[in-house]
Amino acid sequence: MEAEACAERFLWCFARYHWWPDAITSDRGSNWVGRFWRHMCKLLGIDQQLSTAYHPQTDGGPERMNQEVQAYLRAVINQNQNDWDKWVPAAQMALNGRVNTSIGMSPFFAIHGYEPKSPVPLVTEAYAEEYPQHSPETRAKKFVTQCC
């Protein structure tokens, strides 16, 4: 993604809701270290912090979150792995509603001041209808059959 597209997406997808951050930590991708992005950060007073090249632990929080999103998607996508994009919002909801140990609350609570209503019963029903072989009842019957 080009620097201008990153800046536009940052403006419309993040800053319009949360205003400008004090700092942005990013990898050393050319779209984050280019002249345009550096200039934008300077104008907005954003401290641009770059992680160490080939050392993703520098940016550990997002790297850990990426692992959790991947684990979630592996658990719900179909066997052809071609429906992952429809599950990303559900992964985002699940992770944003879970307590983050670094801030002691869920990201949802940090922004809205209350915990989200759990969509688990609705999601479970919809998932069971679309993928009956993975419904809780089917899985329980399979488990009992295998155990006995």
OpenMM code with the backbone's topology and positions (N, CA, C; nanometers):
from openmm import Vec3, app, unit

residues = "MET GLU ALA GLU ALA CYS ALA GLU ARG PHE LEU TRP CYS PHE ALA ARG TYR HIS TRP TRP PRO ASP ALA ILE THR SER ASP ARG GLY SER ASN TRP VAL GLY ARG PHE TRP ARG HIS MET CYS LYS LEU LEU GLY ILE ASP GLN GLN LEU SER THR ALA TYR HIS PRO GLN THR ASP GLY GLY PRO GLU ARG MET ASN GLN GLU VAL GLN ALA TYR LEU ARG ALA VAL ILE ASN GLN ASN GLN ASN ASP TRP ASP LYS TRP VAL PRO ALA ALA GLN MET ALA LEU ASN GLY ARG VAL ASN THR SER ILE GLY MET SER PRO PHE PHE ALA ILE HIS GLY TYR GLU PRO LYS SER PRO VAL PRO LEU VAL THR GLU ALA TYR ALA GLU GLU TYR PRO GLN HIS SER PRO GLU THR ARG ALA LYS LYS PHE VAL THR GLN CYS CYS".split()
positions = [
    Vec3(0.0853, -0.1172, 0.0000),
    Vec3(0.0000, 0.0000, 0.0000),
    Vec3(0.0901, 0.1239, 0.0000),
    Vec3(0.0588, 0.2182, -0.0841),
    Vec3(0.1375, 0.3410, -0.0938),
    Vec3(0.1165, 0.4290, 0.0299),
    Vec3(0.2118, 0.5181, 0.0551),
    Vec3(0.2066, 0.6049, 0.1738),
    Vec3(0.0801, 0.6897, 0.1763),
    Vec3(0.0422, 0.7442, 0.0614),
    Vec3(-0.0779, 0.8284, 0.0568),
    Vec3(-0.2024, 0.7479, 0.0938),
    Vec3(-0.2094, 0.6239, 0.0456),
    Vec3(-0.3238, 0.5382, 0.0776),
    Vec3(-0.3247, 0.5031, 0.2263),
    Vec3(-0.2062, 0.4780, 0.2838),
    Vec3(-0.1967, 0.4510, 0.4284),
    Vec3(-0.2455, 0.5714, 0.5078),
    Vec3(-0.2012, 0.6891, 0.4680),
    Vec3(-0.2403, 0.8108, 0.5391),
    Vec3(-0.3907, 0.8334, 0.5293),
    Vec3(-0.4465, 0.8112, 0.4111),
    Vec3(-0.5907, 0.8296, 0.3929),
    Vec3(-0.6689, 0.7286, 0.4766),
    Vec3(-0.6243, 0.6046, 0.4746),
    Vec3(-0.6920, 0.5020, 0.5532),
    Vec3(-0.6792, 0.5312, 0.7027),
    Vec3(-0.5615, 0.5772, 0.7450),
    Vec3(-0.5401, 0.6146, 0.8849),
    Vec3(-0.6386, 0.7246, 0.9245),
    Vec3(-0.6534, 0.8237, 0.8385),
    Vec3(-0.7432, 0.9352, 0.8674),
    Vec3(-0.8878, 0.8883, 0.8787),
    Vec3(-0.9350, 0.8121, 0.7807),
    Vec3(-1.0762, 0.7758, 0.7759),
    Vec3(-1.1126, 0.6554, 0.8620),
    Vec3(-1.0189, 0.5697, 0.8915),
    Vec3(-1.0512, 0.4491, 0.9688),
    Vec3(-1.0076, 0.4565, 1.1145),
    Vec3(-0.9176, 0.5451, 1.1481),
    Vec3(-0.8702, 0.5526, 1.2861),
    Vec3(-0.8903, 0.6918, 1.3444),
    Vec3(-0.8269, 0.7907, 1.2852),
    Vec3(-0.8240, 0.9244, 1.3449),
    Vec3(-0.9624, 0.9864, 1.3586),
    Vec3(-1.0534, 0.9566, 1.2697),
    Vec3(-1.1863, 1.0180, 1.2812),
    Vec3(-1.2598, 0.9712, 1.4065),
    Vec3(-1.2226, 0.8555, 1.4586),
    Vec3(-1.2838, 0.8053, 1.5815),
    Vec3(-1.2010, 0.8348, 1.7061),
    Vec3(-1.0687, 0.8325, 1.6923),
    Vec3(-0.9821, 0.8362, 1.8093),
    Vec3(-0.8881, 0.9561, 1.8139),
    Vec3(-0.8940, 1.0421, 1.7162),
    Vec3(-0.8046, 1.1566, 1.7031),
    Vec3(-0.6626, 1.1079, 1.6803),
    Vec3(-0.5650, 1.1945, 1.7004),
    Vec3(-0.4268, 1.1596, 1.6674),
    Vec3(-0.3584, 1.0926, 1.7853),
    Vec3(-0.2854, 0.9869, 1.7601),
    Vec3(-0.2110, 0.9235, 1.8687),
    Vec3(-0.0850, 1.0029, 1.9009),
    Vec3(-0.0279, 0.9789, 2.0186),
    Vec3(0.1000, 1.0408, 2.0538),
    Vec3(0.2135, 0.9770, 1.9752),
    Vec3(0.1998, 0.8460, 1.9489),
    Vec3(0.3068, 0.7733, 1.8798),
    Vec3(0.2477, 0.6610, 1.7960),
    Vec3(0.3203, 0.6240, 1.6920),
    Vec3(0.2865, 0.5083, 1.6090),
    Vec3(0.4107, 0.4213, 1.6014),
    Vec3(0.3964, 0.2951, 1.6409),
    Vec3(0.5061, 0.1995, 1.6271),
    Vec3(0.4760, 0.1147, 1.5052),
    Vec3(0.5713, 0.1051, 1.4156),
    Vec3(0.5490, 0.0276, 1.2934),
    Vec3(0.6768, -0.0428, 1.2521),
    Vec3(0.6598, -0.1362, 1.1589),
    Vec3(0.7782, -0.2001, 1.1027),
    Vec3(0.8460, -0.0993, 1.0090),
    Vec3(0.9472, -0.1390, 0.9451),
    Vec3(1.0228, -0.0482, 0.8591),
    Vec3(0.9783, -0.0561, 0.7133),
    Vec3(0.8519, -0.0915, 0.6917),
    Vec3(0.7979, -0.0957, 0.5563),
    Vec3(0.8091, 0.0405, 0.4900),
    Vec3(0.8344, 0.0398, 0.3608),
    Vec3(0.8580, 0.1658, 0.2888),
    Vec3(0.7403, 0.2613, 0.2992),
    Vec3(0.6180, 0.2078, 0.3118),
    Vec3(0.5030, 0.2965, 0.3239),
    Vec3(0.5000, 0.3704, 0.4572),
    Vec3(0.5720, 0.3215, 0.5600),
    Vec3(0.5741, 0.3875, 0.6905),
    Vec3(0.6950, 0.4782, 0.7094),
    Vec3(0.7984, 0.4595, 0.6336),
    Vec3(0.9189, 0.5406, 0.6532),
    Vec3(0.9412, 0.6401, 0.5402),
    Vec3(0.8521, 0.6424, 0.4445),
    Vec3(0.8666, 0.7339, 0.3315),
    Vec3(0.8529, 0.8796, 0.3720),
    Vec3(0.8952, 0.9663, 0.2834),
    Vec3(0.8952, 1.1102, 0.3087),
    Vec3(0.7544, 1.1626, 0.3421),
    Vec3(0.6548, 1.1180, 0.2681),
    Vec3(0.5179, 1.1653, 0.2899),
    Vec3(0.4703, 1.1328, 0.4313),
    Vec3(0.4868, 1.0059, 0.4724),
    Vec3(0.4388, 0.9642, 0.6043),
    Vec3(0.5172, 1.0330, 0.7157),
    Vec3(0.6484, 1.0468, 0.6991),
    Vec3(0.7299, 1.1176, 0.7994),
    Vec3(0.6815, 1.2609, 0.8140),
    Vec3(0.6535, 1.3257, 0.7011),
    Vec3(0.6073, 1.4645, 0.7030),
    Vec3(0.4711, 1.4743, 0.7732),
    Vec3(0.3822, 1.3816, 0.7435),
    Vec3(0.2502, 1.3835, 0.8068),
    Vec3(0.2633, 1.3672, 0.9585),
    Vec3(0.3468, 1.2730, 1.0034),
    Vec3(0.3671, 1.2532, 1.1480),
    Vec3(0.4252, 1.3788, 1.2124),
    Vec3(0.5182, 1.4423, 1.1436),
    Vec3(0.5788, 1.5641, 1.1976),
    Vec3(0.4746, 1.6749, 1.2098),
    Vec3(0.3928, 1.6931, 1.1073),
    Vec3(0.2889, 1.7965, 1.1112),
    Vec3(0.1881, 1.7734, 1.2235),
    Vec3(0.1548, 1.6476, 1.2487),
    Vec3(0.0535, 1.6148, 1.3490),
    Vec3(0.1115, 1.5923, 1.4881),
    Vec3(0.2445, 1.6009, 1.5000),
    Vec3(0.3088, 1.5818, 1.6298),
    Vec3(0.3059, 1.4377, 1.6771),
    Vec3(0.3094, 1.3438, 1.5839),
    Vec3(0.3081, 1.2014, 1.6170),
    Vec3(0.4515, 1.1501, 1.6180),
    Vec3(0.4915, 1.0884, 1.7295),
    Vec3(0.6248, 1.0298, 1.7402),
    Vec3(0.6266, 0.9000, 1.6600),
    Vec3(0.7100, 0.8946, 1.5590),
    Vec3(0.7179, 0.7772, 1.4723),
    Vec3(0.8240, 0.6821, 1.5269),
    Vec3(0.7809, 0.5686, 1.5821),
    Vec3(0.8716, 0.4703, 1.6414),
    Vec3(0.8783, 0.3489, 1.5500),
    Vec3(0.9985, 0.3170, 1.5051),
    Vec3(1.0158, 0.2057, 1.4122),
    Vec3(1.0722, 0.0845, 1.4849),
    Vec3(1.0134, -0.0314, 1.4588),
    Vec3(1.0634, -0.1537, 1.5210),
    Vec3(1.1939, -0.1957, 1.4548),
    Vec3(1.2675, -0.2798, 1.5235),
    Vec3(1.3947, -0.3287, 1.4728),
    Vec3(1.3698, -0.4232, 1.3559),
    Vec3(1.4437, -0.4043, 1.2479),
    Vec3(1.4270, -0.4890, 1.1300),
    Vec3(1.4521, -0.6350, 1.1644),
    Vec3(1.3682, -0.7234, 1.1112),
    Vec3(1.3781, -0.8682, 1.1300),
    Vec3(1.3716, -0.9093, 1.2774),
    Vec3(1.3060, -0.8276, 1.3580),
    Vec3(1.2919, -0.8576, 1.5006),
    Vec3(1.1507, -0.8171, 1.5426),
    Vec3(1.0487, -0.8968, 1.5045),
    Vec3(0.9100, -0.8582, 1.5297),
    Vec3(0.8739, -0.8457, 1.6770),
    Vec3(0.9581, -0.8995, 1.7675),
    Vec3(0.9289, -0.8883, 1.9101),
    Vec3(0.9293, -0.7427, 1.9561),
    Vec3(0.9985, -0.6548, 1.8814),
    Vec3(1.0002, -0.5127, 1.9154),
    Vec3(0.8588, -0.4575, 1.9183),
    Vec3(0.7762, -0.5076, 1.8289),
    Vec3(0.6378, -0.4631, 1.8171),
    Vec3(0.5476, -0.5766, 1.8656),
    Vec3(0.5760, -0.6277, 1.9862),
    Vec3(0.5163, -0.7504, 2.0363),
    Vec3(0.3654, -0.7531, 2.0472),
    Vec3(0.3018, -0.6444, 2.0906),
    Vec3(0.1563, -0.6437, 2.1071),
    Vec3(0.0833, -0.6785, 1.9789),
    Vec3(0.1056, -0.6029, 1.8732),
    Vec3(0.0391, -0.6355, 1.7461),
    Vec3(0.0783, -0.7724, 1.6911),
    Vec3(0.2035, -0.8125, 1.7105),
    Vec3(0.2450, -0.9444, 1.6617),
    Vec3(0.1675, -1.0542, 1.7346),
    Vec3(0.1507, -1.0396, 1.8656),
    Vec3(0.0737, -1.1375, 1.9433),
    Vec3(-0.0719, -1.1369, 1.8987),
    Vec3(-0.1269, -1.0179, 1.8749),
    Vec3(-0.2658, -1.0073, 1.8304),
    Vec3(-0.2833, -1.0745, 1.6944),
    Vec3(-0.1859, -1.0582, 1.6051),
    Vec3(-0.1927, -1.1246, 1.4746),
    Vec3(-0.1982, -1.2760, 1.4916),
    Vec3(-0.1209, -1.3286, 1.5858),
    Vec3(-0.1229, -1.4729, 1.6117),
    Vec3(-0.2605, -1.5176, 1.6609),
    Vec3(-0.3226, -1.4365, 1.7456),
    Vec3(-0.4540, -1.4716, 1.7980),
    Vec3(-0.5603, -1.4658, 1.6891),
    Vec3(-0.5516, -1.3658, 1.6013),
    Vec3(-0.6454, -1.3570, 1.4889),
    Vec3(-0.6288, -1.4794, 1.3991),
    Vec3(-0.5051, -1.5167, 1.3706),
    Vec3(-0.4800, -1.6346, 1.2873),
    Vec3(-0.5370, -1.7610, 1.3516),
    Vec3(-0.5180, -1.7771, 1.4819),
    Vec3(-0.5710, -1.8950, 1.5518),
    Vec3(-0.7233, -1.8969, 1.5447),
    Vec3(-0.7859, -1.7817, 1.5642),
    Vec3(-0.9316, -1.7718, 1.5565),
    Vec3(-0.9790, -1.8110, 1.4168),
    Vec3(-0.9149, -1.7552, 1.3148),
    Vec3(-0.9570, -1.7835, 1.1774),
    Vec3(-0.9378, -1.9310, 1.1421),
    Vec3(-0.8280, -1.9904, 1.1877),
    Vec3(-0.8069, -2.1333, 1.1617),
    Vec3(-0.9200, -2.2172, 1.2214),
    Vec3(-0.9755, -2.1711, 1.3333),
    Vec3(-1.0810, -2.2469, 1.4005),
    Vec3(-1.2158, -2.2361, 1.3297),
    Vec3(-1.2383, -2.1309, 1.2517),
    Vec3(-1.3721, -2.1100, 1.1954),
    Vec3(-1.3812, -2.1158, 1.0433),
    Vec3(-1.2727, -2.1005, 0.9723),
    Vec3(-1.2838, -2.0988, 0.8258),
    Vec3(-1.3145, -2.2380, 0.7719),
    Vec3(-1.3676, -2.2417, 0.6496),
    Vec3(-1.4021, -2.3708, 0.5904),
    Vec3(-1.2769, -2.4438, 0.5436),
    Vec3(-1.2935, -2.5682, 0.5032),
    Vec3(-1.1770, -2.6499, 0.4672),
    Vec3(-1.1051, -2.5987, 0.3434),
    Vec3(-1.1737, -2.5223, 0.2584),
    Vec3(-1.1088, -2.4640, 0.1402),
    Vec3(-1.0354, -2.3344, 0.1724),
    Vec3(-1.0542, -2.2849, 0.2923),
    Vec3(-0.9909, -2.1619, 0.3405),
    Vec3(-1.0206, -2.0418, 0.2505),
    Vec3(-1.1403, -2.0388, 0.1936),
    Vec3(-1.1743, -1.9277, 0.1054),
    Vec3(-1.2829, -1.8367, 0.1630),
    Vec3(-1.3159, -1.8554, 0.2905),
    Vec3(-1.4161, -1.7683, 0.3519),
    Vec3(-1.3617, -1.6920, 0.4726),
    Vec3(-1.2287, -1.6849, 0.4844),
    Vec3(-1.1663, -1.6218, 0.6010),
    Vec3(-1.2070, -1.4760, 0.6160),
    Vec3(-1.2269, -1.4062, 0.5028),
    Vec3(-1.2563, -1.2631, 0.5102),
    Vec3(-1.3891, -1.2339, 0.5788),
    Vec3(-1.4842, -1.3260, 0.5701),
    Vec3(-1.6125, -1.2995, 0.6358),
    Vec3(-1.6042, -1.3191, 0.7869),
    Vec3(-1.4979, -1.3847, 0.8353),
    Vec3(-1.4818, -1.4099, 0.9781),
    Vec3(-1.3948, -1.3060, 1.0482),
    Vec3(-1.3269, -1.2200, 0.9737),
    Vec3(-1.2394, -1.1193, 1.0357),
    Vec3(-1.3174, -1.0267, 1.1296),
    Vec3(-1.4355, -0.9743, 1.0907),
    Vec3(-1.5089, -0.8895, 1.1861),
    Vec3(-1.5446, -0.9620, 1.3158),
    Vec3(-1.5786, -1.0902, 1.3071),
    Vec3(-1.6100, -1.1665, 1.4288),
    Vec3(-1.4861, -1.1816, 1.5161),
    Vec3(-1.3709, -1.2039, 1.4533),
    Vec3(-1.2455, -1.2125, 1.5292),
    Vec3(-1.2172, -1.0797, 1.5978),
    Vec3(-1.2388, -0.9702, 1.5261),
    Vec3(-1.2162, -0.8372, 1.5823),
    Vec3(-1.3087, -0.8135, 1.7015),
    Vec3(-1.4355, -0.8514, 1.6874),
    Vec3(-1.5295, -0.8350, 1.7986),
    Vec3(-1.4860, -0.9170, 1.9193),
    Vec3(-1.4471, -1.0414, 1.8950),
    Vec3(-1.4070, -1.1290, 2.0052),
    Vec3(-1.2857, -1.0733, 2.0784),
    Vec3(-1.1871, -1.0290, 2.0041),
    Vec3(-1.0644, -0.9791, 2.0667),
    Vec3(-1.0851, -0.8431, 2.1327),
    Vec3(-1.1678, -0.7574, 2.0739),
    Vec3(-1.1934, -0.6265, 2.1339),
    Vec3(-1.2810, -0.6358, 2.2583),
    Vec3(-1.3531, -0.7467, 2.2740),
    Vec3(-1.4373, -0.7644, 2.3912),
    Vec3(-1.3693, -0.8387, 2.5045),
    Vec3(-1.2467, -0.8821, 2.4821),
    Vec3(-1.1719, -0.9581, 2.5827),
    Vec3(-1.0770, -0.8654, 2.6593),
    Vec3(-1.0599, -0.8910, 2.7881),
    Vec3(-0.9721, -0.8068, 2.8700),
    Vec3(-0.8290, -0.8139, 2.8173),
    Vec3(-0.7697, -0.6977, 2.7985),
    Vec3(-0.6302, -0.6855, 2.7572),
    Vec3(-0.5487, -0.6630, 2.8842),
    Vec3(-0.4562, -0.7523, 2.9136),
    Vec3(-0.3826, -0.7443, 3.0402),
    Vec3(-0.2981, -0.6183, 3.0521),
    Vec3(-0.2533, -0.5617, 2.9414),
    Vec3(-0.1686, -0.4425, 2.9508),
    Vec3(-0.2462, -0.3194, 2.9961),
    Vec3(-0.3782, -0.3159, 2.9715),
    Vec3(-0.4574, -0.2003, 3.0157),
    Vec3(-0.5600, -0.2376, 3.1221),
    Vec3(-0.5743, -0.3673, 3.1512),
    Vec3(-0.6632, -0.4116, 3.2575),
    Vec3(-0.8110, -0.4040, 3.2251),
    Vec3(-0.8453, -0.3910, 3.0999),
    Vec3(-0.9850, -0.3864, 3.0564),
    Vec3(-0.9903, -0.4242, 2.9093),
    Vec3(-1.1095, -0.4455, 2.8587),
    Vec3(-1.1211, -0.4761, 2.7164),
    Vec3(-1.1056, -0.3467, 2.6364),
    Vec3(-1.0550, -0.3543, 2.5142),
    Vec3(-1.0482, -0.2344, 2.4304),
    Vec3(-1.1861, -0.1712, 2.4115),
    Vec3(-1.2899, -0.2541, 2.4009),
    Vec3(-1.4257, -0.2024, 2.3866),
    Vec3(-1.4624, -0.1169, 2.5075),
    Vec3(-1.4346, -0.1680, 2.6287),
    Vec3(-1.4647, -0.0932, 2.7508),
    Vec3(-1.3832, 0.0359, 2.7566),
    Vec3(-1.2577, 0.0301, 2.7152),
    Vec3(-1.1723, 0.1491, 2.7184),
    Vec3(-1.2300, 0.2610, 2.6322),
    Vec3(-1.2926, 0.2257, 2.5228),
    Vec3(-1.3474, 0.3265, 2.4317),
    Vec3(-1.4883, 0.3681, 2.4708),
    Vec3(-1.5738, 0.2710, 2.5079),
    Vec3(-1.7160, 0.3002, 2.5284),
    Vec3(-1.7580, 0.3136, 2.6742),
    Vec3(-1.6778, 0.2614, 2.7670),
    Vec3(-1.7121, 0.2728, 2.9081),
    Vec3(-1.8045, 0.1642, 2.9592),
    Vec3(-1.8342, 0.0653, 2.8799),
    Vec3(-1.9143, -0.0489, 2.9231),
    Vec3(-1.8724, -0.1705, 2.8413),
    Vec3(-1.9012, -0.2886, 2.8953),
    Vec3(-1.8648, -0.4114, 2.8253),
    Vec3(-1.9678, -0.4414, 2.7166),
    Vec3(-1.9245, -0.5014, 2.6065),
    Vec3(-2.0182, -0.5330, 2.4983),
    Vec3(-2.1098, -0.6494, 2.5352),
    Vec3(-2.2271, -0.6500, 2.4763),
    Vec3(-2.3181, -0.7630, 2.4915),
    Vec3(-2.2626, -0.8765, 2.4068),
    Vec3(-2.2541, -0.9934, 2.4630),
    Vec3(-2.1935, -1.1073, 2.3931),
    Vec3(-2.2825, -1.1576, 2.2799),
    Vec3(-2.2248, -1.1684, 2.1593),
    Vec3(-2.3008, -1.2226, 2.0463),
    Vec3(-2.2878, -1.3742, 2.0337),
    Vec3(-2.2240, -1.4390, 2.1305),
    Vec3(-2.1933, -1.5819, 2.1174),
    Vec3(-2.3164, -1.6668, 2.0857),
    Vec3(-2.4299, -1.6514, 2.1561),
    Vec3(-2.5448, -1.7360, 2.1209),
    Vec3(-2.5901, -1.7158, 1.9763),
    Vec3(-2.5915, -1.5923, 1.9289),
    Vec3(-2.6336, -1.5648, 1.7917),
    Vec3(-2.5358, -1.6229, 1.6911),
    Vec3(-2.4076, -1.6035, 1.7154),
    Vec3(-2.3048, -1.6541, 1.6245),
    Vec3(-2.3071, -1.8062, 1.6230),
    Vec3(-2.3214, -1.8674, 1.7399),
    Vec3(-2.3237, -2.0134, 1.7484),
    Vec3(-2.4405, -2.0702, 1.6690),
    Vec3(-2.5588, -2.0090, 1.6818),
    Vec3(-2.6755, -2.0563, 1.6075),
    Vec3(-2.6552, -2.0406, 1.4573),
    Vec3(-2.6073, -1.9238, 1.4141),
    Vec3(-2.5857, -1.8993, 1.2713),
    Vec3(-2.4808, -1.9946, 1.2156),
    Vec3(-2.3746, -2.0155, 1.2905),
    Vec3(-2.2672, -2.1053, 1.2472),
    Vec3(-2.3194, -2.2482, 1.2365),
    Vec3(-2.3990, -2.2914, 1.3347),
    Vec3(-2.4524, -2.4274, 1.3348),
    Vec3(-2.5468, -2.4496, 1.2171),
    Vec3(-2.6214, -2.3453, 1.1787),
    Vec3(-2.7102, -2.3582, 1.0632),
    Vec3(-2.6306, -2.3711, 0.9339),
    Vec3(-2.5258, -2.2906, 0.9197),
    Vec3(-2.4471, -2.2917, 0.7968),
    Vec3(-2.3531, -2.4120, 0.7905),
    Vec3(-2.3024, -2.4543, 0.9044),
    Vec3(-2.2082, -2.5665, 0.9105),
    Vec3(-2.2594, -2.6694, 1.0120),
    Vec3(-2.3659, -2.7434, 0.9766),
    Vec3(-2.4257, -2.8350, 1.0751),
    Vec3(-2.3290, -2.9412, 1.1272),
    Vec3(-2.2295, -2.9759, 1.0478),
    Vec3(-2.1338, -3.0774, 1.0928),
    Vec3(-2.0495, -3.0272, 1.2098),
    Vec3(-2.0495, -2.8952, 1.2350),
    Vec3(-1.9717, -2.8389, 1.3453),
    Vec3(-2.0599, -2.7877, 1.4592),
    Vec3(-2.1893, -2.8179, 1.4557),
    Vec3(-2.2778, -2.7694, 1.5617),
    Vec3(-2.2388, -2.8350, 1.6942),
    Vec3(-2.2675, -2.7697, 1.8059),
    Vec3(-2.2337, -2.8295, 1.9360),
    Vec3(-2.2968, -2.9685, 1.9544),
    Vec3(-2.4206, -2.9849, 1.9065),
    Vec3(-2.4875, -3.1143, 1.9210),
    Vec3(-2.4148, -3.2232, 1.8417),
    Vec3(-2.3810, -3.1930, 1.7162),
    Vec3(-2.3116, -3.2901, 1.6314),
    Vec3(-2.1759, -3.3249, 1.6893),
    Vec3(-2.1039, -3.2243, 1.7366),
    Vec3(-1.9722, -3.2490, 1.7941),
    Vec3(-1.9829, -3.3321, 1.9217),
    Vec3(-2.0853, -3.3044, 2.0043),
    Vec3(-2.1050, -3.3805, 2.1281),
    Vec3(-2.1368, -3.5268, 2.0968),
    Vec3(-2.2249, -3.5494, 1.9972),
    Vec3(-2.2589, -3.6872, 1.9589),
    Vec3(-2.1353, -3.7606, 1.9079),
    Vec3(-2.0552, -3.6932, 1.8276),
    Vec3(-1.9331, -3.7541, 1.7743),
    Vec3(-1.8371, -3.7893, 1.8883),
    Vec3(-1.8258, -3.6995, 1.9852),
    Vec3(-1.7381, -3.7225, 2.0998),
    Vec3(-1.7840, -3.8449, 2.1793),
    Vec3(-1.9147, -3.8521, 2.2065),
    Vec3(-1.9697, -3.9642, 2.2830),
    Vec3(-1.9488, -4.0946, 2.2070),
    Vec3(-1.9723, -4.0916, 2.0756),
    Vec3(-1.9538, -4.2111, 1.9927),
    Vec3(-1.8092, -4.2589, 1.9971),
    Vec3(-1.7161, -4.1662, 1.9903),
    Vec3(-1.5748, -4.2021, 1.9921),
    Vec3(-1.5312, -4.2554, 2.1285),
    Vec3(-1.5934, -4.2061, 2.2342),
    Vec3(-1.5553, -4.2474, 2.3697),
    Vec3(-1.6136, -4.3829, 2.4084),
    Vec3(-1.7262, -4.4175, 2.3500),
    Vec3(-1.7954, -4.5416, 2.3926),
    Vec3(-1.7651, -4.6588, 2.3047),
] * unit.nanometer
topology = app.Topology()
chain = topology.addChain("A")
for resn in residues:
    res = topology.addResidue(resn, chain)
    for name in ("N", "CA", "C"):
        topology.addAtom(name, app.Element.getBySymbol(name[0]), res)
